[in-house]
Amino acid sequence: EKELSVFAYTPNPPQRRVNTWDFCKYLCEKYNLPLKYKLLERGQDFAYLTQKQFIELWSPSLFHVNLDPYPTQPGQQGIQVACVGSINIGGMNESHQLLFPETAVPDLDIVEEKFKEYLLDETARFKAIEYAWNKVNELYSFDVVKKQLLDVVDKYDG
């Protein structure tokens, strides 16, 4: 069960946040949804939370918006989003492109159209969550990583 809410993910460093906050406010106002976010201390660019606290903060939201435009970033957050059954919206990190390809585009009009489809169509929503879940297990599961490490060891052994 997920809340029909939007979590605005604002990564560090600040230049990776681009217009995430404004886009989230726009979506929430237009589609009448609650906006969730990590509170920052006055004058700070980020707030310190434990990993558990942070996951408990954003994981109840169905939508996780992260417009990070850098495809050279692996996208750890996108992997976590797939693991908890939420939908990542936007961004160009590698994991966004692999796990949520329909919204991993720089055109916010396309991103909004997919967001609207997921919001209004439960079947489309479930397909996106299922696709990301299957892909995250195919690409990042313990067994996959273990095999990759053993392959490296075998290659360089001796």
N, C-alpha and C positions, 0 to 999 in steps of 0.2 A: 504494500500500500504506500503510495506516494502522495504528498500534498501537491495540488495544482498550484505550485508557486515557482518563482524564478530565483535562483541563487546567482548573484553577481560575483564572479570570481575575479579578483583583482590581484594578479600575480606580482611578485617582485622580480626584477626591478620595475619601477613605475612605467617605463617606456613600453613594456609588454602589455600594459593594461589598455592602451589606445583608448577607444571610445566605448569600452565595455559598460561602464556605469551609465552613460547616457542612453545607450541602446537598451539596457535592461529597464531603466525608468520608462522609456518610450513603450516597450512591450507591455509592461505591467499596467501602465495607464490605459493604453489602447484596448487591452484584452481583460482588464479588470482583475488582475492577479496580484497576490502579495509578492513583495520584493524582499528577499532575504540577502543578508550580506554580513561580512565580518566587520565589526565596529573597530575603528581606528582611534587611537588616542590623539587628542588635539596636537597638531604639528608633527605627527608621525606618518610615515608612508606605509607602515605595516604594524600589526599587533601580534604579539607572541601567544600562541596557543599550543597545547600539546597536539600531537597527531590525532589522538582519540577525540579531543575536544573539537578539533577542526572538522573531522569527518562527521561527528554528531551534529555539527552546526549546519552543514550543507546537504548531507545525504537524504534528509526527508523530502527535499524538493525534487519534483519530477524533472525540472529543467535547470541545467547548469550552464550558464553563459560564460564563455571564455573566448574572447576575440583576439587572443594573442596571435599576431601576424607572422611569427617567426617559424618557418618550416624546419629550421635547423634545430629546434628544441625537440627533445623526445616526447614531451607531454605526459609527465607522470600523473598529472591531475586527470587527464582524459582516461587513463587506464583505471584509476580509482573510480571515476564516474561510471564506467562500464561495469566494474566489479559490484557496485551497489545497486545497479538497475535504474540509474537515472539516465537522462539523455543530455549529452553535451551539445551545445548550440554554438556554432561558429568556431573561428580560430583555424590556424594553419599548422599547428604542431603536428609532428609525425603521427602521434597516436590519434589525433582528431581525424586525420585523413584516412587512417586504417580502420578505425572503429566507428566513426560517425561521418562517412564520406558525403552524405547528402547535405550536411550543413558545414562542412569544412571547405568553404569557399569564401573569397574576399567580398563578394557582392551581397550587401546586407538586404537587398530586396529579395534575393533568392533565399537567404537565411530566414528572413521573416516568413516567407511563404511556407517553408518546411516547418517552421515553428507553429504556424497557424494550422497546418495539416495535422501535426502531432497533437496539438491541443484539441482539435475538433474530431479527430478520427482515432478511436481507440485501437483499431486494427493496425493503422500505420504506426502508431506509438509503440505497440507491442512488437511489431516487426523490427523497428529501430533498436529497441532494447534487446531483443533476441539476437539480432545480427551482431551487436556490439559484444554481448555476452559470449557468443560462440567464437568471435574473432579474438577477444582478449584471452580466452583459454587456448586457442590455437597458437597465438603468438607469444604470450607472456606467462603461461602457466608454469608452475614449479617443474613439472616433468620436461617441458620444452627447454627451460633455462638449464636444468640439470644436464640434459642431453647435449646442449651447446657447449657447456663447460667441459664435459667429458670428451667431446670431440676435439676441443682445443688441447686438452691434456694428452689425448692419444696422438694428436698430430705432432706435438713437440716432445713427447716422451722418448727418451733414449738418445 
